[in-house]
C-alpha cells in the first residue's frame, strides 16, 4: 500500500473530525448542561426556603416576635450622647467592687450603618474577687457591651491582687445626618 498526499489528507480529516466535534458540539452542550444544573440548584434552594416558610403556621405572629426582638436590641443601644452615662456606670461599678481605675482611654469609634462601637481601653487595679464580681455586674448592664481582649497580671507584692488591662466596647446608635435628637423640640 502506497501513502500519498491524498491518503495523508484523508487521515488528517479523519483525525480532525472528532477534535472539531468536541470544540464545536460537545463543549457548548456541556456548558449549557452546567448552566441548567446551576439554575436548577438556585430554584431548588428557593423551593427549600418556601418549604420552611410553609411550615410556619402564623407568619404574622412570627413577624411580631421578630419585631419585638429588634425593639429589644434597639432599646439596648443607647444614643451617642449617652455613652458618657454608660462609662460613668462602669466607673461606679468598679468603685463598688473596690477596684481602682489606673487609666481610661477611648479609641476612635467604629462606624456601621446600624450601630457604632466605642472601644474604651481600661486598666484597673484591685482584688481578683472584686474584679470577677465587677465582670458579672458588667454583664448584667441593660446596654450591649463586650470585652474583646483582657489581660490579667498578678501583683507580686499583694496576695490576691491583680492588674487588669482590657478593652470595653460600648455599642450605640450612630447620629445620622438630618436625624433629629429625641430631645429636640419640634417647631
C-alpha positions, 0 to 999 in steps of 0.5 A, a space after each residue: 500500500 502506497 501513502 500519498 498526499 491524498 491518503 495523508 489528507 484523508 487521515 488528517 480529516 479523519 483525525 480532525 473530525 472528532 477534535 472539531 466535534 468536541 470544540 464545536 458540539 460537545 463543549 457548548 452542550 456541556 456548558 449549557 448542561 452546567 448552566 441548567 444544573 446551576 439554575 436548577 440548584 438556585 430554584 431548588 434552594 428557593 423551593 427549600 426556603 418556601 418549604 420552611 416558610 410553609 411550615 410556619 403556621 402564623 407568619 404574622 405572629 412570627 413577624 411580631 416576635 421578630 419585631 419585638 426582638 429588634 425593639 429589644 436590641 434597639 432599646 439596648 443601644 443607647 444614643 451617642 450622647 449617652 455613652 458618657 452615662 454608660 462609662 460613668 456606670 462602669 466607673 461606679 461599678 468598679 468603685 463598688 467592687 473596690 477596684 481602682 481605675 489606673 487609666 481610661 482611654 477611648 479609641 476612635 469609634 467604629 462606624 456601621 450603618 446600624 450601630 457604632 462601637 466605642 472601644 474604651 481601653 481600661 486598666 484597673 487595679 484591685 482584688 481578683 474577687 472584686 474584679 470577677 464580681 465587677 465582670 458579672 455586674 458588667 454583664 448584667 448592664 441593660 446596654 450591649 457591651 463586650 470585652 474583646 481582649 483582657 489581660 490579667 497580671 498578678 501583683 507580686 507584692 499583694 496576695 490576691 491582687 491583680 492588674 487588669 488591662 482590657 478593652 470595653 466596647 460600648 455599642 450605640 446608635 450612630 447620629 445620622 445626618 438630618 436625624 433629629 435628637 429625641 430631645 429636640 423640640 419640634 417647631 
